């Protein structure tokens, strides 16, 4: 179903991502590593899921946002290794051919049964060489069974925060020695993940290895309209053209928001209540508001972050550095140094809360949930320094 809000597994549930799916499948078939990039809710997970399923690969998917804590700048290695073991367990459940890996893990960890809650104390002893050894064994099993192993590192920018593991060395070993293994990096914080991948690609001994970049963009207005029309037809719901036009305009081609809108509108219509567009979009706005607020208040200067965001809003949603410095300084009634504003703006870009385009101006996102959610988060300053 097009309006299913969960990550998709089948191509029939996706709209207009055929090119990207085929690019991922072709890259996997060639043994090329991939980075699938795009803003939040653009559909990266669904596209990767569909491609990996269609190629029949063994999938080990690690969502690194499970270790994310905006208050922490570094994580010990065992938090990542714990996720790896959990996902290998899932692969073992789905593919009995990996029973050998369970025994291998048991030997490395020194336990008889692989259960995450029983092995945490052992995780700090695992070395990078142990990880590459495990992956080599899984690669050989996949090869023996005429399959490929695909390891998905979702929100891969978090790798930069993991202490105690030499990722260039680990990836170098896997890249050179595991010919049946492909690693897919995904991320919505595009600037951060590009920086993370650059640090991996340009660091010895991984230097010179190629990671193919595939970027997912917003739907064009006509694509958004067709997506909603097909989704409502699939649901058996008749919707006025004016409703679809309004949703297309306010949600600016972001599949996640369009899917949420279609799902909520359909539910209300089927339950016999009048769907209210504003209330549906308000749910999306509050989702962004909570994310942005958590980020702002995890920084060392939430007041200045809030002022910079509100300055962009007062400038009509876009502005050059010197303009933003002037307006944010006026908001706080203090002279904020230009280098500090520049740092804040680029941090907001890295976390995908705003955009920086080729004209070197900074922009608020144009879809209503991302734009209004960020502005409301900036206004959620504690009363002690309300702005």
Secondary structure as UniProt FT lines:
FT   TURN            2..3
FT   HELIX           11..13
FT   HELIX           18..30
FT   STRAND          33..37
FT   TURN            40..41
FT   HELIX           44..55
FT   STRAND          58..63
FT   HELIX           64..67
FT   TURN            70..71
FT   HELIX           77..94
FT   HELIX           96..98
FT   HELIX           99..109
FT   HELIX           116..123
FT   TURN            124..125
FT   HELIX           128..144
FT   TURN            145..146
FT   STRAND          149..154
FT   HELIX           156..161
FT   HELIX           167..177
FT   TURN            179..180
FT   STRAND          181..187
FT   HELIX           190..201
FT   TURN            204..208
FT   STRAND          211..215
FT   HELIX           221..235
FT   HELIX           241..251
FT   TURN            252..253
FT   HELIX           255..270
FT   TURN            271..272
FT   HELIX           277..296
FT   TURN            297..298
FT   HELIX           302..314
FT   TURN            315..316
FT   STRAND          318..319
FT   HELIX           321..332
FT   HELIX           338..350
FT   TURN            351..352
FT   STRAND          354..356
FT   TURN            358..359
FT   STRAND          362..364
FT   HELIX           368..378
FT   HELIX           383..385
//
